[in-house]
Amino acid sequence: MMKSATRRRVFGAAFAVLLLSGCTSLEPLPLRLIAMTAPDDPISIFWLHAYQAGDGVRVVGNIRPRNGVYRTSRGHLDVTATLADAGEARMIATRPGPLPRRGKGTRSFSVFFNKLDHRDVVHLAVEYHEGALHAAAEKG
């Protein structure tokens, strides 16, 4: 069971992400969201949601270290929207920020796909990669 102070921090961080992203009054979209992590990845991805925000789609989520310890160099997340048009995909790479070396701290992330209607999206995938952002990817 989470301690009261930890629970307040987690819910406070989740609320801050929603508030800053302008999604507090929006309902999550009924899209298929996939968190793609391997068993040996140093993080787990959770609490994924997508929202139609203006003329685009905002994807928000959280990551946390596996086993309470983050033991690798900073990595990044690739958020990919697969579109209905001939399997076309758009990708945004983002850094959620450094995770604490010890403890069960979480970090939130948020990316915005500009000029994208959620009805054109087949599914959204979030995948962790170690190392620097991809040069070809749009940065979020």
N, CA, C and O atoms as CSV, one atom per row, in Angstrom:
chain,resi,resn,atom,element,x,y,z
A,1,MET,N,N,0.843,-1.181,0.000
A,1,MET,CA,C,0.000,0.000,0.000
A,1,MET,C,C,0.889,1.244,0.000
A,1,MET,O,O,1.891,1.295,0.713
A,2,MET,N,N,0.520,2.242,-0.798
A,2,MET,CA,C,1.321,3.462,-0.879
A,2,MET,C,C,1.110,4.309,0.369
A,2,MET,O,O,0.008,4.380,0.912
A,3,LYS,N,N,2.180,4.944,0.808
A,3,LYS,CA,C,2.084,5.867,1.927
A,3,LYS,C,C,1.342,7.108,1.466
A,3,LYS,O,O,1.300,7.410,0.273
A,4,SER,N,N,0.765,7.816,2.405
A,4,SER,CA,C,-0.052,8.981,2.090
A,4,SER,C,C,0.741,10.047,1.332
A,4,SER,O,O,0.242,10.603,0.354
A,5,ALA,N,N,1.965,10.339,1.769
A,5,ALA,CA,C,2.775,11.367,1.101
A,5,ALA,C,C,3.122,10.956,-0.327
A,5,ALA,O,O,3.109,11.789,-1.233
A,6,THR,N,N,3.429,9.688,-0.530
A,6,THR,CA,C,3.751,9.189,-1.863
A,6,THR,C,C,2.518,9.260,-2.751
A,6,THR,O,O,2.610,9.664,-3.911
A,7,ARG,N,N,1.383,8.876,-2.223
A,7,ARG,CA,C,0.135,8.917,-2.986
A,7,ARG,C,C,-0.171,10.350,-3.418
A,7,ARG,O,O,-0.565,10.578,-4.562
A,8,ARG,N,N,0.005,11.316,-2.515
A,8,ARG,CA,C,-0.245,12.713,-2.860
A,8,ARG,C,C,0.688,13.182,-3.966
A,8,ARG,O,O,0.268,13.911,-4.865
A,9,ARG,N,N,1.970,12.765,-3.907
A,9,ARG,CA,C,2.921,13.162,-4.941
A,9,ARG,C,C,2.554,12.573,-6.299
A,9,ARG,O,O,2.608,13.270,-7.313
A,10,VAL,N,N,2.180,11.288,-6.324
A,10,VAL,CA,C,1.827,10.636,-7.591
A,10,VAL,C,C,0.593,11.288,-8.191
A,10,VAL,O,O,0.591,11.634,-9.372
A,11,PHE,N,N,-0.452,11.460,-7.399
A,11,PHE,CA,C,-1.668,12.067,-7.913
A,11,PHE,C,C,-1.456,13.539,-8.246
A,11,PHE,O,O,-2.050,14.058,-9.191
A,12,GLY,N,N,-0.614,14.207,-7.472
A,12,GLY,CA,C,-0.292,15.607,-7.783
A,12,GLY,C,C,0.435,15.732,-9.107
A,12,GLY,O,O,0.152,16.638,-9.890
A,13,ALA,N,N,1.375,14.824,-9.364
A,13,ALA,CA,C,2.110,14.847,-10.635
A,13,ALA,C,C,1.172,14.557,-11.799
A,13,ALA,O,O,1.255,15.208,-12.840
A,14,ALA,N,N,0.284,13.585,-11.630
A,14,ALA,CA,C,-0.672,13.261,-12.695
A,14,ALA,C,C,-1.592,14.451,-12.966
A,14,ALA,O,O,-1.872,14.768,-14.122
A,15,PHE,N,N,-2.056,15.103,-11.916
A,15,PHE,CA,C,-2.912,16.268,-12.088
A,15,PHE,C,C,-2.161,17.404,-12.781
A,15,PHE,O,O,-2.716,18.083,-13.644
A,16,ALA,N,N,-0.903,17.608,-12.402
A,16,ALA,CA,C,-0.101,18.669,-13.024
A,16,ALA,C,C,0.067,18.423,-14.515
A,16,ALA,O,O,-0.004,19.360,-15.310
A,17,VAL,N,N,0.291,17.170,-14.901
A,17,VAL,CA,C,0.416,16.849,-16.330
A,17,VAL,C,C,-0.867,17.205,-17.053
A,17,VAL,O,O,-0.832,17.828,-18.115
A,18,LEU,N,N,-2.001,16.815,-16.487
A,18,LEU,CA,C,-3.274,17.121,-17.128
A,18,LEU,C,C,-3.530,18.622,-17.184
A,18,LEU,O,O,-3.994,19.137,-18.201
A,19,LEU,N,N,-3.236,19.310,-16.116
A,19,LEU,CA,C,-3.458,20.745,-16.076
A,19,LEU,C,C,-2.587,21.459,-17.094
A,19,LEU,O,O,-3.068,22.315,-17.836
A,20,LEU,N,N,-1.306,21.112,-17.133
A,20,LEU,CA,C,-0.390,21.763,-18.067
A,20,LEU,C,C,-0.692,21.401,-19.511
A,20,LEU,O,O,-0.419,22.195,-20.411
A,21,SER,N,N,-1.238,20.242,-19.747
A,21,SER,CA,C,-1.523,19.836,-21.116
A,21,SER,C,C,-2.894,20.303,-21.585
A,21,SER,O,O,-3.240,20.109,-22.750
A,22,GLY,N,N,-3.677,20.912,-20.710
A,22,GLY,CA,C,-4.985,21.403,-21.104
A,22,GLY,C,C,-6.010,20.299,-21.272
A,22,GLY,O,O,-6.968,20.468,-22.026
A,23,CYS,N,N,-5.842,19.183,-20.600
A,23,CYS,CA,C,-6.708,18.027,-20.803
A,23,CYS,C,C,-7.647,17.762,-19.636
A,23,CYS,O,O,-8.300,16.718,-19.614
A,24,THR,N,N,-7.740,18.661,-18.668
A,24,THR,CA,C,-8.531,18.362,-17.483
A,24,THR,C,C,-10.007,18.208,-17.793
A,24,THR,O,O,-10.695,17.445,-17.114
A,25,SER,N,N,-10.518,18.909,-18.798
A,25,SER,CA,C,-11.942,18.814,-19.096
A,25,SER,C,C,-12.226,17.844,-20.233
A,25,SER,O,O,-13.376,17.721,-20.654
A,26,LEU,N,N,-11.233,17.166,-20.730
A,26,LEU,CA,C,-11.412,16.272,-21.863
A,26,LEU,C,C,-11.489,14.821,-21.417
A,26,LEU,O,O,-10.883,14.431,-20.419
A,27,GLU,N,N,-12.232,14.038,-22.160
A,27,GLU,CA,C,-12.302,12.602,-21.920
A,27,GLU,C,C,-11.191,11.917,-22.701
A,27,GLU,O,O,-10.898,12.326,-23.824
A,28,PRO,N,N,-10.556,10.876,-22.136
A,28,PRO,CA,C,-9.557,10.130,-22.903
A,28,PRO,C,C,-10.191,9.528,-24.159
A,28,PRO,O,O,-11.350,9.111,-24.147
A,29,LEU,N,N,-9.422,9.492,-25.225
A,29,LEU,CA,C,-9.914,8.953,-26.489
A,29,LEU,C,C,-9.942,7.422,-26.435
A,29,LEU,O,O,-9.126,6.807,-25.749
A,30,PRO,N,N,-10.873,6.818,-27.153
A,30,PRO,CA,C,-10.943,5.355,-27.179
A,30,PRO,C,C,-9.974,4.770,-28.202
A,30,PRO,O,O,-10.376,4.035,-29.104
A,31,LEU,N,N,-8.708,5.101,-28.053
A,31,LEU,CA,C,-7.678,4.601,-28.958
A,31,LEU,C,C,-6.925,3.454,-28.295
A,31,LEU,O,O,-6.870,3.360,-27.068
A,32,ARG,N,N,-6.354,2.597,-29.109
A,32,ARG,CA,C,-5.514,1.513,-28.589
A,32,ARG,C,C,-4.132,2.084,-28.305
A,32,ARG,O,O,-3.406,2.449,-29.230
A,33,LEU,N,N,-3.768,2.161,-27.037
A,33,LEU,CA,C,-2.458,2.658,-26.616
A,33,LEU,C,C,-1.614,1.476,-26.167
A,33,LEU,O,O,-2.058,0.661,-25.358
A,34,ILE,N,N,-0.392,1.382,-26.693
A,34,ILE,CA,C,0.473,0.251,-26.405
A,34,ILE,C,C,1.763,0.748,-25.772
A,34,ILE,O,O,2.458,1.588,-26.344
A,35,ALA,N,N,2.081,0.231,-24.591
A,35,ALA,CA,C,3.366,0.509,-23.943
A,35,ALA,C,C,4.297,-0.635,-24.304
A,35,ALA,O,O,4.066,-1.780,-23.918
A,36,MET,N,N,5.354,-0.319,-25.049
A,36,MET,CA,C,6.269,-1.345,-25.527
A,36,MET,C,C,7.566,-1.294,-24.737
A,36,MET,O,O,8.437,-0.468,-25.010
A,37,THR,N,N,7.690,-2.178,-23.757
A,37,THR,CA,C,8.930,-2.286,-22.996
A,37,THR,C,C,9.323,-3.753,-22.927
A,37,THR,O,O,8.471,-4.639,-22.851
A,38,ALA,N,N,10.611,-3.991,-22.953
A,38,ALA,CA,C,11.134,-5.350,-22.815
A,38,ALA,C,C,11.349,-5.648,-21.333
A,38,ALA,O,O,11.501,-4.723,-20.534
A,39,PRO,N,N,11.365,-6.925,-20.957
A,39,PRO,CA,C,11.568,-7.265,-19.542
A,39,PRO,C,C,12.876,-6.730,-18.961
A,39,PRO,O,O,12.969,-6.508,-17.754
A,40,ASP,N,N,13.890,-6.519,-19.810
A,40,ASP,CA,C,15.163,-6.014,-19.290
A,40,ASP,C,C,15.296,-4.498,-19.396
A,40,ASP,O,O,16.342,-3.952,-19.044
A,41,ASP,N,N,14.256,-3.801,-19.875
A,41,ASP,CA,C,14.291,-2.334,-19.901
A,41,ASP,C,C,14.317,-1.807,-18.473
A,41,ASP,O,O,13.713,-2.408,-17.584
A,42,PRO,N,N,15.007,-0.691,-18.237
A,42,PRO,CA,C,15.118,-0.177,-16.872
A,42,PRO,C,C,13.879,0.560,-16.388
A,42,PRO,O,O,13.823,0.960,-15.225
A,43,ILE,N,N,12.884,0.751,-17.250
A,43,ILE,CA,C,11.688,1.487,-16.858
A,43,ILE,C,C,10.443,0.713,-17.236
A,43,ILE,O,O,10.483,-0.206,-18.054
A,44,SER,N,N,9.339,1.100,-16.625
A,44,SER,CA,C,8.030,0.618,-17.061
A,44,SER,C,C,7.201,1.855,-17.409
A,44,SER,O,O,7.334,2.907,-16.783
A,45,ILE,N,N,6.356,1.708,-18.408
A,45,ILE,CA,C,5.496,2.791,-18.880
A,45,ILE,C,C,4.078,2.473,-18.414
A,45,ILE,O,O,3.607,1.348,-18.582
A,46,PHE,N,N,3.398,3.459,-17.830
A,46,PHE,CA,C,2.043,3.221,-17.340
A,46,PHE,C,C,1.220,4.493,-17.445
A,46,PHE,O,O,1.747,5.563,-17.751
A,47,TRP,N,N,-0.040,4.372,-17.195
A,47,TRP,CA,C,-1.009,5.469,-17.204
A,47,TRP,C,C,-0.954,6.222,-18.529
A,47,TRP,O,O,-0.725,7.432,-18.542
A,48,LEU,N,N,-1.158,5.529,-19.631
A,48,LEU,CA,C,-1.180,6.147,-20.955
A,48,LEU,C,C,-2.591,6.612,-21.298
A,48,LEU,O,O,-3.560,5.871,-21.135
A,49,HIS,N,N,-2.688,7.848,-21.775
A,49,HIS,CA,C,-3.960,8.403,-22.218
A,49,HIS,C,C,-3.718,9.290,-23.429
A,49,HIS,O,O,-2.642,9.870,-23.576
A,50,ALA,N,N,-4.714,9.393,-24.290
A,50,ALA,CA,C,-4.655,10.285,-25.448
A,50,ALA,C,C,-5.900,11.161,-25.445
A,50,ALA,O,O,-6.986,10.721,-25.067
A,51,TYR,N,N,-5.726,12.405,-25.872
A,51,TYR,CA,C,-6.806,13.384,-25.884
A,51,TYR,C,C,-6.774,14.149,-27.198
A,51,TYR,O,O,-5.698,14.443,-27.719
A,52,GLN,N,N,-7.950,14.475,-27.739
A,52,GLN,CA,C,-8.015,15.403,-28.859
A,52,GLN,C,C,-7.925,16.790,-28.237
A,52,GLN,O,O,-8.771,17.163,-27.424
A,53,ALA,N,N,-6.915,17.545,-28.610
A,53,ALA,CA,C,-6.696,18.878,-28.053
A,53,ALA,C,C,-6.527,19.855,-29.214
A,53,ALA,O,O,-5.459,19.939,-29.819
A,54,GLY,N,N,-7.576,20.576,-29.507
A,54,GLY,CA,C,-7.527,21.494,-30.641
A,54,GLY,C,C,-7.414,20.722,-31.940
A,54,GLY,O,O,-8.214,19.829,-32.218
A,55,ASP,N,N,-6.412,21.075,-32.735
A,55,ASP,CA,C,-6.253,20.418,-34.037
A,55,ASP,C,C,-5.275,19.246,-33.991
A,55,ASP,O,O,-4.794,18.798,-35.032
A,56,GLY,N,N,-4.981,18.750,-32.797
A,56,GLY,CA,C,-4.030,17.648,-32.685
A,56,GLY,C,C,-4.402,16.668,-31.586
A,56,GLY,O,O,-5.435,16.804,-30.931
A,57,VAL,N,N,-3.539,15.681,-31.397
A,57,VAL,CA,C,-3.732,14.662,-30.372
A,57,VAL,C,C,-2.581,14.747,-29.376
A,57,VAL,O,O,-1.412,14.734,-29.761
A,58,ARG,N,N,-2.925,14.835,-28.088
A,58,ARG,CA,C,-1.923,14.859,-27.027
A,58,ARG,C,C,-1.898,13.494,-26.363
A,58,ARG,O,O,-2.940,12.946,-26.006
A,59,VAL,N,N,-0.683,12.944,-26.200
A,59,VAL,CA,C,-0.482,11.668,-25.520
A,59,VAL,C,C,0.277,11.959,-24.232
A,59,VAL,O,O,1.334,12.590,-24.258
A,60,VAL,N,N,-0.263,11.499,-23.108
A,60,VAL,CA,C,0.371,11.697,-21.804
A,60,VAL,C,C,0.540,10.349,-21.119
A,60,VAL,O,O,-0.223,9.417,-21.372
A,61,GLY,N,N,1.524,10.252,-20.266
A,61,GLY,CA,C,1.764,9.019,-19.535
A,61,GLY,C,C,2.823,9.213,-18.480
A,61,GLY,O,O,3.344,10.312,-18.294
A,62,ASN,N,N,3.134,8.132,-17.790
A,62,ASN,CA,C,4.152,8.142,-16.741
A,62,ASN,C,C,5.110,6.985,-16.954
A,62,ASN,O,O,4.766,5.969,-17.559
A,63,ILE,N,N,6.317,7.162,-16.444
A,63,ILE,CA,C,7.288,6.069,-16.401
A,63,ILE,C,C,7.816,5.975,-14.980
A,63,ILE,O,O,7.784,6.944,-14.220
A,64,ARG,N,N,8.297,4.799,-14.641
A,64,ARG,CA,C,8.943,4.608,-13.341
A,64,ARG,C,C,10.036,3.558,-13.507
A,64,ARG,O,O,9.963,2.717,-14.403
A,65,PRO,N,N,11.042,3.609,-12.649
A,65,PRO,CA,C,12.100,2.594,-12.747
A,65,PRO,C,C,11.575,1.231,-12.330
A,65,PRO,O,O,10.745,1.123,-11.428
A,66,ARG,N,N,12.063,0.198,-12.991
A,66,ARG,CA,C,11.707,-1.173,-12.584
A,66,ARG,C,C,12.495,-1.516,-11.324
A,66,ARG,O,O,13.635,-1.080,-11.162
A,67,ASN,N,N,11.913,-2.267,-10.468
A,67,ASN,CA,C,12.552,-2.731,-9.233
A,67,ASN,C,C,13.047,-1.586,-8.359
A,67,ASN,O,O,13.913,-1.791,-7.508
A,68,GLY,N,N,12.512,-0.387,-8.556
A,68,GLY,CA,C,12.865,0.734,-7.702
A,68,GLY,C,C,14.244,1.328,-7.937
A,68,GLY,O,O,14.640,2.245,-7.217
A,69,VAL,N,N,14.988,0.834,-8.920
A,69,VAL,CA,C,16.339,1.339,-9.154
A,69,VAL,C,C,16.523,1.601,-10.640
A,69,VAL,O,O,16.237,0.740,-11.472
A,70,TYR,N,N,16.996,2.781,-10.964
A,70,TYR,CA,C,17.256,3.170,-12.342
A,70,TYR,C,C,18.761,3.078,-12.565
A,70,TYR,O,O,19.511,3.861,-11.982
A,71,ARG,N,N,19.219,2.145,-13.390
A,71,ARG,CA,C,20.650,1.851,-13.483
A,71,ARG,C,C,21.244,2.075,-14.862
A,71,ARG,O,O,22.186,1.373,-15.231
A,72,THR,N,N,20.750,2.993,-15.615
A,72,THR,CA,C,21.274,3.184,-16.958
A,72,THR,C,C,21.380,4.664,-17.280
A,72,THR,O,O,20.865,5.511,-16.550
A,73,SER,N,N,22.047,4.963,-18.371
A,73,SER,CA,C,22.118,6.344,-18.807
A,73,SER,C,C,20.735,6.779,-19.279
A,73,SER,O,O,19.853,5.957,-19.525
A,74,ARG,N,N,20.578,8.061,-19.395
A,74,ARG,CA,C,19.282,8.590,-19.793
A,74,ARG,C,C,18.880,8.078,-21.157
A,74,ARG,O,O,19.693,8.061,-22.081
A,75,GLY,N,N,17.667,7.672,-21.289
A,75,GLY,CA,C,17.138,7.222,-22.561
A,75,GLY,C,C,16.060,8.169,-23.041
A,75,GLY,O,O,15.961,9.301,-22.568
A,76,HIS,N,N,15.253,7.707,-23.980
A,76,HIS,CA,C,14.154,8.516,-24.484
A,76,HIS,C,C,12.980,7.621,-24.850
A,76,HIS,O,O,13.103,6.397,-24.901
A,77,LEU,N,N,11.849,8.251,-25.103
A,77,LEU,CA,C,10.645,7.548,-25.502
A,77,LEU,C,C,10.297,7.938,-26.932
A,77,LEU,O,O,10.382,9.110,-27.299
A,78,ASP,N,N,9.908,6.961,-27.733
A,78,ASP,CA,C,9.361,7.213,-29.059
A,78,ASP,C,C,7.860,6.988,-28.967
A,78,ASP,O,O,7.412,5.902,-28.598
A,79,VAL,N,N,7.086,8.007,-29.300
A,79,VAL,CA,C,5.634,7.900,-29.333
A,79,VAL,C,C,5.240,7.882,-30.806
A,79,VAL,O,O,5.487,8.844,-31.532
A,80,THR,N,N,4.628,6.784,-31.243
A,80,THR,CA,C,4.307,6.597,-32.653
A,80,THR,C,C,2.802,6.476,-32.827
A,80,THR,O,O,2.140,5.691,-32.148
A,81,ALA,N,N,2.272,7.278,-33.759
A,81,ALA,CA,C,0.859,7.202,-34.136
A,81,ALA,C,C,0.785,6.519,-35.493
A,81,ALA,O,O,1.287,7.047,-36.485
A,82,THR,N,N,0.160,5.348,-35.540
A,82,THR,CA,C,-0.042,4.649,-36.810
A,82,THR,C,C,-1.389,5.098,-37.362
A,82,THR,O,O,-2.421,4.993,-36.698
A,83,LEU,N,N,-1.354,5.603,-38.602
A,83,LEU,CA,C,-2.550,6.173,-39.215
A,83,LEU,C,C,-3.240,5.156,-40.113
A,83,LEU,O,O,-2.615,4.206,-40.586
A,84,ALA,N,N,-4.518,5.361,-40.342
A,84,ALA,CA,C,-5.314,4.453,-41.164
A,84,ALA,C,C,-4.904,4.514,-42.631
A,84,ALA,O,O,-5.093,3.536,-43.355
A,85,ASP,N,N,-4.351,5.623,-43.087
A,85,ASP,CA,C,-3.954,5.786,-44.486
A,85,ASP,C,C,-2.729,4.949,-44.799
A,85,ASP,O,O,-1.602,5.368,-44.533
A,86,ALA,N,N,-2.941,3.780,-45.358
A,86,ALA,CA,C,-1.866,2.899,-45.851
A,86,ALA,C,C,-0.781,2.620,-44.802
A,86,ALA,O,O,0.389,2.454,-45.146
A,87,GLY,N,N,-1.166,2.571,-43.543
A,87,GLY,CA,C,-0.195,2.235,-42.506
A,87,GLY,C,C,0.844,3.311,-42.262
A,87,GLY,O,O,1.891,3.034,-41.676
A,88,GLU,N,N,0.579,4.535,-42.699
A,88,GLU,CA,C,1.505,5.649,-42.458
A,88,GLU,C,C,1.636,5.874,-40.957
A,88,GLU,O,O,0.686,5.657,-40.206
A,89,ALA,N,N,2.812,6.308,-40.526
A,89,ALA,CA,C,3.039,6.544,-39.096
A,89,ALA,C,C,3.745,7.878,-38.894
A,89,ALA,O,O,4.542,8.314,-39.726
A,90,ARG,N,N,3.435,8.510,-37.776
A,90,ARG,CA,C,4.144,9.716,-37.346
A,90,ARG,C,C,4.760,9.416,-35.993
A,90,ARG,O,O,4.124,8.797,-35.140
A,91,MET,N,N,6.016,9.860,-35.791
A,91,MET,CA,C,6.712,9.571,-34.544
A,91,MET,C,C,7.247,10.850,-33.926
A,91,MET,O,O,7.729,11.740,-34.627
A,92,ILE,N,N,7.156,10.929,-32.610
A,92,ILE,CA,C,7.746,12.022,-31.841
A,92,ILE,C,C,8.610,11.384,-30.765
A,92,ILE,O,O,8.164,10.488,-30.048
A,93,ALA,N,N,9.845,11.850,-30.657
A,93,ALA,CA,C,10.755,11.376,-29.610
A,93,ALA,C,C,10.769,12.410,-28.491
A,93,ALA,O,O,10.773,13.614,-28.746
A,94,THR,N,N,10.776,11.933,-27.257
A,94,THR,CA,C,10.773,12.840,-26.117
A,94,THR,C,C,11.596,12.261,-24.983
A,94,THR,O,O,11.788,11.048,-24.892
A,95,ARG,N,N,12.075,13.138,-24.126
A,95,ARG,CA,C,12.768,12.723,-22.902
A,95,ARG,C,C,11.853,13.041,-21.731
A,95,ARG,O,O,11.432,14.187,-21.576
A,96,PRO,N,N,11.537,12.055,-20.909
A,96,PRO,CA,C,10.674,12.313,-19.765
A,96,PRO,C,C,11.392,12.982,-18.610
A,96,PRO,O,O,10.751,13.386,-17.639
A,97,GLY,N,N,12.701,13.106,-18.691
A,97,GLY,CA,C,13.465,13.670,-17.590
A,97,GLY,C,C,14.151,12.560,-16.824
A,97,GLY,O,O,13.757,11.398,-16.923
A,98,PRO,N,N,15.169,12.905,-16.065
A,98,PRO,CA,C,15.917,11.869,-15.342
A,98,PRO,C,C,15.078,11.249,-14.234
A,98,PRO,O,O,14.322,11.936,-13.546
A,99,LEU,N,N,15.221,9.972,-14.080
A,99,LEU,CA,C,14.568,9.284,-12.975
A,99,LEU,C,C,15.503,9.295,-11.771
A,99,LEU,O,O,16.720,9.377,-11.934
A,100,PRO,N,N,14.951,9.215,-10.577
A,100,PRO,CA,C,15.826,9.154,-9.411
A,100,PRO,C,C,16.658,7.881,-9.425
A,100,PRO,O,O,16.211,6.847,-9.922
A,101,ARG,N,N,17.851,7.954,-8.886
A,101,ARG,CA,C,18.730,6.779,-8.833
A,101,ARG,C,C,18.149,5.692,-7.936
A,101,ARG,O,O,18.320,4.505,-8.214
A,102,ARG,N,N,17.489,6.072,-6.900
A,102,ARG,CA,C,16.887,5.117,-5.967
A,102,ARG,C,C,15.439,5.526,-5.703
A,102,ARG,O,O,15.056,6.671,-5.942
A,103,GLY,N,N,14.665,4.611,-5.225
A,103,GLY,CA,C,13.291,4.926,-4.867
A,103,GLY,C,C,12.324,4.593,-5.991
A,103,GLY,O,O,12.710,4.047,-7.024
A,104,LYS,N,N,11.086,4.926,-5.773
A,104,LYS,CA,C,10.049,4.568,-6.717
A,104,LYS,C,C,9.449,5.799,-7.373
A,104,LYS,O,O,8.256,5.822,-7.674
A,105,GLY,N,N,10.259,6.814,-7.595
A,105,GLY,CA,C,9.772,8.037,-8.201
A,105,GLY,C,C,9.300,7.815,-9.626
A,105,GLY,O,O,9.778,6.915,-10.317
A,106,THR,N,N,8.377,8.625,-10.052
A,106,THR,CA,C,7.877,8.547,-11.419
A,106,THR,C,C,8.164,9.850,-12.140
A,106,THR,O,O,8.413,10.881,-11.516
A,107,ARG,N,N,8.126,9.790,-13.444
A,107,ARG,CA,C,8.239,10.981,-14.292
A,107,ARG,C,C,7.120,10.917,-15.312
A,107,ARG,O,O,6.765,9.844,-15.800
A,108,SER,N,N,6.575,12.068,-15.625
A,108,SER,CA,C,5.517,12.126,-16.619
A,108,SER,C,C,6.100,12.571,-17.957
A,108,SER,O,O,7.179,13.159,-18.017
A,109,PHE,N,N,5.372,12.280,-19.013
A,109,PHE,CA,C,5.734,12.783,-20.331
A,109,PHE,C,C,4.465,13.175,-21.064
A,109,PHE,O,O,3.375,12.693,-20.759
A,110,SER,N,N,4.629,14.053,-22.032
A,110,SER,CA,C,3.511,14.519,-22.826
A,110,SER,C,C,4.045,14.908,-24.202
A,110,SER,O,O,5.041,15.625,-24.300
A,111,VAL,N,N,3.394,14.442,-25.256
A,111,VAL,CA,C,3.747,14.838,-26.615
A,111,VAL,C,C,2.474,15.261,-27.334
A,111,VAL,O,O,1.376,14.818,-26.998
A,112,PHE,N,N,2.642,16.127,-28.329
A,112,PHE,CA,C,1.502,16.648,-29.081
A,112,PHE,C,C,1.730,16.415,-30.564
A,112,PHE,O,O,2.698,16.906,-31.146
A,113,PHE,N,N,0.821,15.656,-31.164
A,113,PHE,CA,C,0.839,15.448,-32.610
A,113,PHE,C,C,-0.007,16.552,-33.231
A,113,PHE,O,O,-1.235,16.530,-33.141
A,114,ASN,N,N,0.655,17.511,-33.859
A,114,ASN,CA,C,-0.011,18.660,-34.451
A,114,ASN,C,C,-0.777,18.246,-35.703
A,114,ASN,O,O,-0.334,17.376,-36.453
A,115,LYS,N,N,-1.927,18.877,-35.920
A,115,LYS,CA,C,-2.754,18.652,-37.110
A,115,LYS,C,C,-3.055,17.173,-37.325
A,115,LYS,O,O,-2.795,16.620,-38.393
A,116,LEU,N,N,-3.608,16.548,-36.293
A,116,LEU,CA,C,-3.944,15.131,-36.361
A,116,LEU,C,C,-5.298,14.918,-35.692
A,116,LEU,O,O,-5.503,15.311,-34.543
A,117,ASP,N,N,-6.207,14.299,-36.414
A,117,ASP,CA,C,-7.521,13.969,-35.878
A,117,ASP,C,C,-7.475,12.541,-35.343
A,117,ASP,O,O,-6.948,11.646,-36.003
A,118,HIS,N,N,-8.024,12.328,-34.154
A,118,HIS,CA,C,-7.965,10.998,-33.545
A,118,HIS,C,C,-8.668,9.941,-34.388
A,118,HIS,O,O,-8.356,8.758,-34.259
A,119,ARG,N,N,-9.607,10.332,-35.247
A,119,ARG,CA,C,-10.299,9.364,-36.100
A,119,ARG,C,C,-9.384,8.795,-37.182
A,119,ARG,O,O,-9.702,7.769,-37.782
A,120,ASP,N,N,-8.247,9.454,-37.436
A,120,ASP,CA,C,-7.285,8.962,-38.421
A,120,ASP,C,C,-6.261,8.010,-37.815
A,120,ASP,O,O,-5.455,7.428,-38.541
A,121,VAL,N,N,-6.281,7.845,-36.497
A,121,VAL,CA,C,-5.274,7.049,-35.790
A,121,VAL,C,C,-5.788,5.633,-35.553
A,121,VAL,O,O,-6.875,5.448,-35.005
A,122,VAL,N,N,-5.004,4.628,-35.966
A,122,VAL,CA,C,-5.341,3.232,-35.714
A,122,VAL,C,C,-4.907,2.848,-34.304
A,122,VAL,O,O,-5.694,2.294,-33.537
A,123,HIS,N,N,-3.647,3.146,-33.962
A,123,HIS,CA,C,-3.180,2.937,-32.591
A,123,HIS,C,C,-1.964,3.816,-32.313
A,123,HIS,O,O,-1.312,4.331,-33.221
A,124,LEU,N,N,-1.686,3.965,-31.009
A,124,LEU,CA,C,-0.543,4.739,-30.532
A,124,LEU,C,C,0.358,3.807,-29.740
A,124,LEU,O,O,-0.120,2.992,-28.950
A,125,ALA,N,N,1.659,3.928,-29.953
A,125,ALA,CA,C,2.624,3.089,-29.236
A,125,ALA,C,C,3.677,3.976,-28.584
A,125,ALA,O,O,4.121,4.962,-29.171
A,126,VAL,N,N,4.068,3.619,-27.376
A,126,VAL,CA,C,5.143,4.309,-26.655
A,126,VAL,C,C,6.216,3.278,-26.385
A,126,VAL,O,O,5.947,2.228,-25.802
A,127,GLU,N,N,7.449,3.583,-26.816
A,127,GLU,CA,C,8.548,2.634,-26.684
A,127,GLU,C,C,9.768,3.332,-26.103
A,127,GLU,O,O,10.100,4.453,-26.491
A,128,TYR,N,N,10.432,2.658,-25.170
A,128,TYR,CA,C,11.642,3.191,-24.537
A,128,TYR,C,C,12.871,2.768,-25.332
A,128,TYR,O,O,12.960,1.635,-25.803
A,129,HIS,N,N,13.829,3.708,-25.477
A,129,HIS,CA,C,15.123,3.420,-26.084
A,129,HIS,C,C,16.207,4.072,-25.237
A,129,HIS,O,O,16.035,5.196,-24.765
A,130,GLU,N,N,17.319,3.377,-25.042
A,130,GLU,CA,C,18.452,3.983,-24.350
A,130,GLU,C,C,19.163,4.916,-25.322
A,130,GLU,O,O,19.096,4.731,-26.537
A,131,GLY,N,N,19.838,5.910,-24.781
A,131,GLY,CA,C,20.656,6.789,-25.603
A,131,GLY,C,C,19.933,8.038,-26.076
A,131,GLY,O,O,18.853,8.381,-25.596
A,132,ALA,N,N,20.567,8.711,-27.040
A,132,ALA,CA,C,20.103,10.007,-27.529
A,132,ALA,C,C,18.858,9.873,-28.392
A,132,ALA,O,O,18.518,8.790,-28.869
A,133,LEU,N,N,18.188,11.008,-28.579
A,133,LEU,CA,C,17.030,11.057,-29.458
A,133,LEU,C,C,17.443,10.748,-30.890
A,133,LEU,O,O,18.570,11.040,-31.291
A,134,HIS,N,N,16.537,10.160,-31.659
A,134,HIS,CA,C,16.803,9.875,-33.059
A,134,HIS,C,C,16.842,11.180,-33.842
A,134,HIS,O,O,16.028,12.074,-33.609
A,135,ALA,N,N,17.781,11.288,-34.764
A,135,ALA,CA,C,17.894,12.497,-35.573
A,135,ALA,C,C,16.687,12.685,-36.473
A,135,ALA,O,O,16.277,13.819,-36.722
A,136,ALA,N,N,16.102,11.586,-36.972
A,136,ALA,CA,C,14.989,11.670,-37.919
A,136,ALA,C,C,13.658,11.944,-37.242
A,136,ALA,O,O,12.700,12.326,-37.914
A,137,ALA,N,N,13.573,11.760,-35.942
A,137,ALA,CA,C,12.295,11.894,-35.238
A,137,ALA,C,C,12.002,13.342,-34.910
A,137,ALA,O,O,12.908,14.130,-34.642
A,138,GLU,N,N,10.737,13.677,-34.936
A,138,GLU,CA,C,10.282,14.970,-34.480
A,138,GLU,C,C,10.477,14.995,-32.971
A,138,GLU,O,O,10.299,13.965,-32.321
A,139,LYS,N,N,10.832,16.119,-32.402
A,139,LYS,CA,C,11.077,16.195,-30.965
A,139,LYS,C,C,9.862,16.793,-30.278
A,139,LYS,O,O,9.289,17.784,-30.731
A,140,GLY,N,N,9.478,16.153,-29.155
A,140,GLY,CA,C,8.284,16.623,-28.436
A,140,GLY,C,C,8.620,17.235,-27.121
A,140,GLY,O,O,7.726,17.677,-26.399
